[in-house]
Amino acid sequence: MLLYPSVDKLLEKVDSRYKLIALAAKRARELDAGLPATEEVFESNKSVGKALEEIEEGNVIIDPVFEDKV
């Protein structure tokens, strides 16, 4: 069960659960591949949790140009 960050707060940043899951999964893969994190301190130890924390902070967003093409 996801306690932090709250799903309700995450859905304020991303307009659908599907997009939220896709964005978090992509960012988690980037973190696992060694790309630097946008934050120094995370509450979560796992890459998916870190990705969700970055989304909540507004450091990771969906590219609006790409989203318009879809």
C-alpha positions in Angstrom: 0.0 0.0 0.0 1.3 3.4 -0.9 1.3 5.8 2.1 3.7 8.5 1.0 3.4 10.3 -1.3 -0.4 10.3 -1.3 -2.1 9.2 -4.5 -4.5 12.1 -4.2 -1.5 14.6 -4.1 0.1 12.8 -7.0 -3.1 13.1 -9.1 -2.9 16.8 -8.6 0.3 16.8 -10.6 -0.7 14.2 -13.2 -4.2 14.1 -14.6 -4.7 10.3 -14.8 -3.6 7.2 -12.9 -2.4 5.6 -16.1 -0.1 8.6 -16.9 1.1 8.6 -13.3 2.1 4.9 -13.4 3.8 5.3 -16.8 5.8 8.4 -15.6 6.8 6.8 -12.3 7.9 3.6 -14.1 9.9 5.4 -16.7 11.6 7.6 -14.0 12.3 4.6 -11.8 14.1 2.9 -14.8 16.2 6.0 -15.3 17.2 6.0 -11.6 18.1 2.3 -11.8 20.2 3.1 -14.9 22.2 5.6 -12.9 20.8 8.9 -13.9 21.1 11.4 -11.1 18.1 12.1 -8.8 16.6 15.5 -8.5 16.5 15.4 -4.7 19.2 14.6 -2.2 17.0 13.0 0.6 14.3 10.5 0.0 11.9 8.8 2.4 11.8 5.8 0.1 14.6 3.3 -0.5 13.2 1.9 -3.7 13.5 3.6 -7.1 9.7 3.6 -7.7 9.1 5.4 -4.4 11.9 7.9 -5.2 10.3 8.5 -8.6 6.9 9.2 -7.0 8.5 11.6 -4.5 10.1 13.5 -7.4 6.7 13.7 -9.2 5.1 15.0 -6.0 7.7 17.7 -5.7 7.1 18.7 -9.3 10.7 17.8 -10.4 9.5 15.2 -12.9 6.7 16.1 -15.3 5.2 14.8 -18.5 6.5 16.7 -21.6 3.6 18.8 -22.7 4.8 18.9 -26.3 4.9 15.1 -26.5 1.5 14.8 -24.7 -0.1 17.0 -27.4 1.1 14.7 -30.2 -0.5 11.6 -28.6 
